[in-house]
């Protein structure tokens, strides 16, 4: 949910945007307000237990003899930017945030005025009131929080149960709960890509023993080197006794069968709900990569997924050409002005869904957020370059988009794989801040586009499909277009900003280190009001400040 915009007598505006485990806070004010402003202190009250705390940050004033550990109170070392995220909230909790504008001198800050803003976090299993459940894992690699909680774990694959639970943050648990909720005579109809995780196989075996009707399609396609997900799936299928309920998806003219969805049907084989998103059935998907699981109780949508599943279940070797005919008959491009949730299936004859996304981007007004695990289609990239809104992009590597987007005005991009090691933090503030890069390979795996997420008519695009030619024309894929659902948009925005800010900071430091441009003083707060005035200079900082308002 999102709060109303609260305005102080002197013109400070504050709004809160609550997801499930995230609350974003955004501030803006007239330029004259910034005279003498040294930043914002943030105090939070938890109305369930009465706890009142000051939020903490990393940057501090350079004061002699000051050592407050790895983080410092924003009451004495304020936030010097115009948005901030609280990533320590709990689902369903009611909080009140008090935003304090601070003036004076470092070491003796005074409160100029304060603005209170109340907010309630969403519940992952019931986001808003339209049947959505949204589950993001924690996932961030190069994390100080992870290193502090689990300081003695060996390098490599994470096997510690507590660490896995922390990284999953409910994603694994909710996926298994979806399977475990199926009762005798009901059906679970799965269409999967990577399919190998023991705990998921155990849940499916339990379902089979409960007399749930299982129908599992998994990617059986091999690349030119004879490699593919089925090499890991086949031994697990045999081990857990699921061979009779599994079929390998093949078919000439297909690249990969990239779906990750499950449909629940009732005893009469009527579809009831669907689980979809970007999450493969693997350890890396749950504990390493950023991923989302998105469940919807919606008979109409579930029927579309079910019909697609049943077509391939009956003919698992259906060719790419024939698959296109079926996918395009089952789902059409979404009506751009219609509120609701619409499904698009691939493969398709053209890249029409990329074009649909590009049209939304070109008509944007304030803010666009996107994730790009792999290379993007040129049409969407060109639309992002020319977008009238402020653009935030979370990339897996810098190379997934071209130079034009990297250089575009009012665009900020962060690449997770650009991070080198913790030494950049030592150079940044002259002290070692331990982090743990607990996952190698792909870090950003969600396939998300948000257009004007804080408007009354936001667009959320999510699913298995990357924004590419292959995803549109040559893969089995599914993609949801969710229009006008502000609660869903708030959850996706909070999780996007959580990861974007995490990686943007480290990516920028990594770039400075390679250029030998890190100034040890850059890790400290500005003792003047010049930090704030830079958000009014017409550049990307000003665009970022305004993106959360209007």
Residue, then its C-alpha position, 0 to 999 in steps of 0.5 A: x500500500x502507499x500513504x498519502x503525501x504528507x506536507x509540513x508547514x514549511x513545504x517538506x513532502x513525505x510519502x511511504x510505499x509499503x511492500x511486504x518486507x520493504x517500506x520506501x520513504x520519499x521526500x521532496x521540498x522547495x529548493x529554498x527549504x534546503x538552505x542549511x539542511x544537513x539531511x533527514x533523520x528517520x524514526x520508526x514506531x512499530x505499533x504491534x510491540x510499541x518499539x521506537x527506533x532510529x533507522x541506521x545507515x552507512x555514511x557518517x560525518x567525519x568526526x574525531x573519535x567516532x566509532x558506532x560500528x558498521x552502521x550509524x543512527x540517522x539521528x546523528x548521521x542523517x540521510x543525504x538523499x531524497x529516498x530511503x528504504x527500510x528493509x527490516x519491516x515485517x509483513x502486515x505490520x503497522x508503522x509510523x515513520x517520523x522524518x526529521x529535517x536536521x540542521x546545525x553542525x555535525x555532532x550537534x544537529x538540531x531538528x528543524x521540523x518533523x513529518x509523520x507518515x503512517x503505513x501498513x505492510x502488505x501480506x505476501x499471501x494476499x497483496x491487495x484484494x484481487x487474488x495476488x500473492x507475491x514472494x520475493x527472495x532476499x538474494x542480494x550477493x555482496x551483502x554485509x547483512x549476510x556476512x554479519x549473520x553468518x560470519x563463519x560459513x565456508x566459501x561456495x554453495x550454501x548448505x547451512x539451513x539457517x542461511x538458506x532460510x534467510x536468503x529464501x525469505x519465504x520464497x521456497x516455503x511458499x512454493x512448497x506450500x502451494x504444492x502441499x495445499x493440493x488435496x486428494x483428487x485435485x490436480x497440479x499441472x506443472x510446466x518447468x524449465x530447470x527442475x532438480x531441487x530435492x525439497x521440491x521433489x519431496x513435496x511433489x512425492x508427498x502430493x502423489x502419495x496424497x492422490x493428487x493428480x500430477x502432470x509435470x512437463x519439464x524441458x527436454x530440449x538439448x543444445x548443440x553440445x548435448x546439454x540441457x536442464x533434463x540432464x539434472x531432472x531425469x535422475x531426480x525424477x527416477x529417484x523420487x518415483x515420478x516418472x509416470x507423471x512426467x513428460x519431457x518437452x521437445x519439439x523441432x524449432x524451439x530454443x528452450x522450454x522456459x516456463x516455470x508455472x503450476x496450475x491447481x485444479x479442483x476435483x472436477x479438473x476446473x483450474x482454480x489458481x496458478x503459480x508463476x514468476x521467474x523461479x526455477x526449481x533449483x537451489x541457485x534460484x532460491x538462495x542466489x539469484x533474485x527471483x519472484x514467485x507470483x500466485x494468483x487465485x483467478x479461474x480465468x487466468x488459471x484456465x489459460x495456463x491450464x489449456x496451454x499445459x494440456x496442449x503440451x501434455x498431450x503432444x509434448x513434441x509439438x513443433x515451434x511452428x504449431x506451438x505458436x499457433x496454439x499460444x497465439x490462439x489462447x492469448x492476445x496482446x493486452x488491451x493497454x487501457x484495461x485494468x486487470x491482469x492479462x496473460x501472454x504466452x509464447x512462442x509467437x510469430x513476432x516480437x509484439x510483446x516487446x513492442x507492447x512494452x516499448x509503447x508503455x515506456x514511450x508513454x511513461x511520465x515519471x518512473x520506469x524500473x526494469x531488470x535485465x538478466x540477459x540481452x534486451x531487444x533493440x526496440x525496447x532498449x531504444x524506447x528506454x533511451x528516449x523515455x520521458x520518465x526517469x529510468x532505473x535499470x538493474x542489470x546482471x552485467x553491463x553488457x546486456x544493454x548497449x552504450x546508448x542506454x548507459x549514456x542516456x540522460x536521466x537514466x541510472x543503471x546498476x550491474x550486479x556482476x560489476x562488483x569486485x570484492x569488499x576492498x572497494x568498501x575499505x577504499x571508500x571509507x578507509x575501513x573494512x566493511x566485511x561482505x559476503x559474495x555468497x553466489x556466483x553466476x547470475x545474480x539478477x534473474x527476475x524479468x520485470x518492467x514497471x511503468x509509472x508504478x506510483x501512478x493510479x494506473x501502474x503497469x507491472x510486467x512479470x513472468x518467465x520471459x526475458x525482453x528478447x527475440x528468443x523469449x518472444x518467438x522461439x521459447x515456451x514462455x509466459x508473461x503477465x501484464x498487470x495494469x492498475x493494481x497499485x498494491x502489486x506495483x508497490x510490492x514490486x517497486x519496493x523489492x526493485x529499489x532494495x536491490x537497485x540501491x544495493x547494487x548501484x552503490x557497489x557498482x559505482x564504487x567498483x567503477x571508481x576503483x578501476x578508474x583510481x578515482x575513489x576519494x576516501x572523503x567520499x565515504x563521509x557525509x557532507x557537512x554543508x547543504x550542498x548535497x541537497x542542492x545537487x538534487x535541484x540542478x536539472x540532472x539525474x538526481x533531480x529526476x530521481x527526486x521527482x520520480x517518486x512524486x507527481 
